[in-house]
Amino acid sequence: MARRKKGRPISGWLIVDKPLGVTSSAVVNKAKWAFDAQKAGHAGTLDPEASGLLAIAFGEATKTVPYVTDSMKAYHFTVRLGQATNTDDGEGEVVNESKLRPTADEIRAALPVFTGDIMQVPPQYSAVKVDGERAYKRARDGEEMELAARTLFVESLELIEMPDADHAVLEMVCGKGGYVRSIARDLGRALGCFGHVVQLRRVWAGPFEIEDGISFETLNELAKDRKLDEFLLPLEAGLHDLTELSCTPEGAAKLRYGNPGMVIASDVEYGEECWASLDGVPVAIGIYKSGELHPKRVFVLEG
């Protein structure tokens, strides 16, 4: 006899404004406990020293996490000019200094190099694996590693303001896998003055914006209260990049058993990834082929 799962079988998205000093996993665990949810996960980690948007998926919405993780994201961050640290952020030790301070125009002139498809070397203190071990663990032991450069798409990188000669506030919109700390480090090198991140905040990710989020304090205050459900966004909010197709009851029944089901499509290309719904209830994600959706992920939801 199968063991019954503990908690409520809720499905949907919760946007949390993660505070400084808390890990992403701790926020997810807190949200899962607060909602008494059976299952929860997040779409994109934020370092403890970073704040901002953390998208948490409950229940069947966890099946849509990859579509949010792969979406574009925007960050506001402050670079401390004139200093480089061993962690590329304010938590580390200063390893290089310079008295040179670039002007706002000089910073703007350097930014185009960091847009488009660029190659980026992760920070020494990162979660990248080196011979099966996290780089940050080796770095803590004093080891200096040659980390392989990775491709990153940066849609835009703009200077927002310079509150003083030592600091520059920027906004970056980028794809999956970007290290803001690396951008700050490499920008400082390009300007000849060194640099590291002292403040980092994610302001949106895919369809989600920080204004839609609940504070960590409110999450704590309303824990175990059904009023929290008012902050839940629907499962399909994570499928913003995919085309929605309607399906017949017969098609939905087939899809729910993992078989191709008939859908109503227009202007959909053969082989395109889409999601199907019946009376507004998500049924499955799959590949469209000649009037049918071939399911990849099936949702177990009540309509």
Beta strands, then each sheet from edge to edge (+ up, - down):
strand 1: 12-18
strand 2: 40-42
strand 3: 51-58
strand 4: 73-81
strand 5: 83-85
strand 6: 94-97
strand 7: 116-120
strand 8: 129-130
strand 9: 133-134
strand 10: 150-164
strand 11: 167-174
strand 12: 195-205
strand 13: 208-209
strand 14: 214-215
strand 15: 243-247
strand 16: 261-264
strand 17: 273-278
strand 18: 281-289
strand 19: 292-298
sheet 1: 2+ 3- 1+ 14+
sheet 2: 2+ 3- 12- 4+ 11- 10+ 7-
sheet 3: 2+ 3- 12- 13+
sheet 4: 5+ 6-
sheet 5: 8+ 9-
sheet 6: 15+ 16- 19+ 18- 17+ 15+
end
